[in-house]
Amino acid sequence: MNVQPSPTAPRQIIWQSVITVISAAILIGAEVFGAAFAGGWALAILFGLDDTGAHILQAVLFALGVFVMAAFIRAAQRVEPFTRRA
């Protein structure tokens, strides 16, 4: 017989899942934000923008990177849940 935990049971953190997702987020974040910085710089040169335009473009791509990282962490949490009922 399989006993299901009650919905009011306290939650327990699964540290192995948390560490896995954080490690992947650090690795992917370095790539995403590095690409945002380099891409903003390269596009600014391509379009002939000055330094201010380059910084604005980098900020826009950086904000897009934040959105990508938030979506990654939410999706990773569905695959590797951070908590379970005790």
N, C-alpha and C positions, 0 to 999 in steps of 0.2 A: 504494500500500500504506500502510495506516494503522498506525503503530507505537504500541503502548500502553506507557506508562511502567511500570517494574517496581514492585511493591508496596513495595520497600525504598528506592525513590528518595526523596531528601529533599523535604520539603514546602516550598512557597513561599507566603508570605502575599500575598493579593490585597487590597492596601490600599484600593482603590476600594470593594470590597464592605464592608470593615470600617468605613470612614468613613460609608458610606451607612446601614448598620444602626445605628451609634452615633448618627448625626444623627437618625434616625427615633426611636430609643429616648429621646433627650433630649426631643424634641417630645412624644411620646406619654406619657412619664413625667411631664412637667410637667402634662399634662391629668389623668392618672390620680391623681397625688398631690394635686393641687389639688382634684379632685372628692372624694377621700377626706376631706380636711380639711373642706371645705365641707359635704359630706354628713353627716359625723359631727356637726358643729355644728348643722346643720338638724334632724337626727333627734333630737339631744339636746333641742333646744327643743320639738320636736313631742311627745316623750314626757315632757317635764317633768323631765329629769334635771339634776342639779347639775353643777358644773364637773368633778368627778372622773369622773362618768358620761360626760360629753362627751369627756373625754380618753381614757377607756377605749374608747369607741366609735370615736374617731378612730384609735386605735392598731390596733384590729381591722381597720378599713377600710384603713389604711396597709399592714398585713400582707397583706391581700387584694391590694392594689396591687402589692406586691413579687412576689407569685405571678403576677399578670397580666403584669408586665414580664419576668419570667424566661421565661414561656411565649412571649411575643412574640419575645424574642431567640432562643430555640431555633427557633421557626418561621421567623424571618427568616434564620437561618443555613442552613436547608435550602434556601431560595430563593436566597440570595446566599452561597455557600460562602466561608468565610474563607481557605481554603488550597487549593492544588492541587499535584499531584505535578510536580516539575520535569522 
